[in-house]
């Protein structure tokens, strides 16, 4: 995940302020998403970004907005028991 694209998104979600130091380390390049470990100051969290086109030899496209349904599911299940899901930050 490109820091140039990541920083404005994190700022808009209130997860960092302009000028803060940030590092990003790719944890996984999945078939349908990227997962990045982000460090902003003393905070560490993961960012998952849905891909519009699946990696690999198969032609498969899906709207990246599908991640909104995943977030809704994580919030629903986390509301039942916070130990079942990671907390959604943004």
C-alpha positions in Angstrom: 0.0 0.0 0.0 1.5 3.3 -1.1 2.1 5.8 1.8 1.0 8.7 -0.5 -2.5 7.1 -0.7 -2.5 5.8 2.9 -1.7 9.1 4.7 -4.7 11.1 3.5 -7.0 8.2 4.3 -5.6 7.9 7.8 -5.9 11.6 8.4 -9.5 11.6 7.2 -10.3 8.8 9.6 -8.6 10.6 12.5 -6.0 8.0 12.9 -3.1 10.4 12.4 -2.5 14.1 12.0 -0.6 15.8 9.2 3.2 15.7 9.7 3.2 12.7 12.0 5.8 10.0 11.2 4.4 6.9 9.7 5.8 3.6 8.6 4.0 0.9 6.7 4.9 -2.8 6.2 3.1 -5.1 3.9 2.0 -8.2 5.9 0.1 -9.9 3.1 -0.8 -9.5 -0.5 -3.9 -11.6 -0.7 -5.9 -12.6 -3.7 -8.5 -9.9 -3.1 -6.9 -7.5 -0.6 -3.7 -6.0 0.9 -3.0 -6.0 4.6 -0.5 -3.5 5.9 0.9 -3.0 9.4 1.0 0.8 10.0 2.9 2.5 12.8 2.0 6.2 13.6 3.9 7.5 16.5 3.5 4.9 19.3 0.3 3.4 17.7 0.3 0.2 15.6 -2.6 -1.1 13.7 -3.5 -3.0 10.5 -5.0 -1.5 7.4 -6.9 -3.8 5.0 -7.6 -2.6 1.5 -9.9 -4.4 -0.8 -8.8 -4.7 -4.4 -11.1 -4.1 -7.4 -9.4 -6.9 -9.4 -8.3 -10.2 -8.0 -4.7 -11.1 -8.3 -3.8 -14.3 -10.1 -4.7 -15.7 -13.5 -8.5 -15.5 -13.1 -10.4 -12.5 -14.4 -12.5 -11.5 -11.4 -13.7 -8.0 -10.5 -15.7 -6.8 -7.6 -16.4 -3.3 -6.2 -13.9 -2.3 -3.6 -16.9 -1.0 -1.6 -17.6 -4.6 -0.6 -15.3 -3.8 2.3 -18.2 -1.8 3.8 -20.2 -5.0 4.2 -17.2 -6.6 5.9 -16.8 -3.7 8.3 -20.6 -3.9 9.1 -20.2 -7.6 9.8 -17.1 -7.1 12.1 -19.0 -4.4 14.0 -22.1 -6.6 14.5 -20.1 -9.6 15.7 -17.8 -7.5 17.8 -20.8 -6.0 19.4 -21.9 -9.5 20.5 -18.5 -10.2 22.0 -15.5 -7.9 21.6 -13.1 -10.8 21.8 -14.5 -12.3 18.6 -13.3 -9.5 16.3 -10.5 -6.8 16.1 -11.8 -3.3 16.8 -12.6 -1.4 13.7 -10.8 2.0 13.9 -11.8 3.6 10.6 
